Amino acid sequence: MTTAVLLAPPPPLFAADAPPADVTVPAVGRTWPVGAHPRVLRGWEPPATAYGPGHRGVDLAAAPGTPVRAVAAGRVSFAGRVAGKGVVSVELTGTGDPPLRTTYEPVTAAVEEGEEVEPGEVIGTVDAAGSHCTVTCVHWGVRRGGTYVNPLSLLPPWLLHKGPARLLPVYVTA
C-alpha cells in the first residue's frame, strides 16, 4: 500500500492544474458562422490544464468582408475591441446555467450589446486585419462559464457533415 501511494501522481495543487470538467453542449446551432460549410483551418485542441497550451476554438477560412452570423438564438453580451481585435460574443438562449457563450473574432460588429439575435442573423463582417491565421479567418470559440468547449459540438450532424445531395432510386411495386 505504501509503495502505491508513493508512486501515485500528486494531486493537483491548484484548480487550474485540474483537467477541464466535462461540459454538455446541446447541438443548438442552425448555421455555420461563415459560409455554407467553411474550411476549418485549425481545429479544437483542448488544453491539458486551464492555463496550458491549446487552441480554444476553431479557425474558419473567410475572406475579409464576409458576413458573420449567429449560429443560434441569443443575446449579444459583448461587441467591441479586445487587444485591438473586433470581437462579438453571444450568450445562447436555453443552454443552461451558466449559458453557453459563443465568440467570434476578428469581426466588425453590426450589433450592439444587449441586442437579441436569431440563428443566421448577421452580427458583423470579417475584419481584414487581426486574424491570427496565415490567411484571413474567423476564430470561433464557445465557453460555459470559465470552461472552453469545442464549438463544432454546437452543430447538429446534418449541418456538420452536410455532403452533396444524392438521388436515390425509387422502386415502384405494382
ZIUR-V827588 format. One record per residue. OMEGA is omega in radians with two decimals (none if undefined). Layout:
BEGIN
omega
OMEGA
OMEGA
END
This chain:
BEGIN
omega
-3.13
3.13
-3.14
-3.14
-3.13
-3.11
-3.14
3.09
-3.13
3.07
3.12
3.12
-3.11
3.11
-3.13
-3.14
-3.13
3.09
-3.13
3.13
3.06
-3.10
3.12
-3.12
3.10
3.13
-3.08
-3.12
3.14
3.14
2.99
3.10
3.12
3.09
-3.12
3.08
-3.02
3.07
3.08
-3.11
3.09
-3.08
3.14
3.09
-3.05
3.10
3.10
3.10
-3.08
-3.10
-3.12
3.12
3.13
3.08
-2.98
3.14
3.05
3.08
-3.10
3.12
3.11
3.13
3.06
3.14
3.11
3.07
3.05
-3.04
3.01
-3.12
-3.11
3.12
3.11
3.14
3.12
-3.14
3.08
3.02
-3.10
-3.08
3.05
-3.13
3.09
-3.13
3.03
-3.08
2.98
3.08
-3.12
3.01
-3.04
-3.12
3.00
-3.10
3.04
-3.12
-0.03
-3.12
3.00
3.11
3.09
3.12
-3.11
3.09
-0.19
-3.02
2.95
-3.03
3.01
-3.12
3.12
3.10
3.12
-3.12
3.05
3.13
3.12
3.08
3.13
3.13
3.12
3.13
3.12
3.08
-3.12
3.07
3.09
-3.11
3.06
3.14
3.10
3.12
3.08
2.98
-3.12
-3.13
2.98
3.02
-3.11
-3.14
3.09
3.08
2.90
-3.03
3.13
-3.07
3.07
3.10
-3.11
-3.14
-3.12
3.11
3.06
-3.06
3.09
-3.10
-3.10
3.13
-3.11
-3.06
-3.10
3.13
3.14
3.09
3.12
3.08
3.12
3.13
3.09
3.13
3.13
3.10
-3.11
none
END
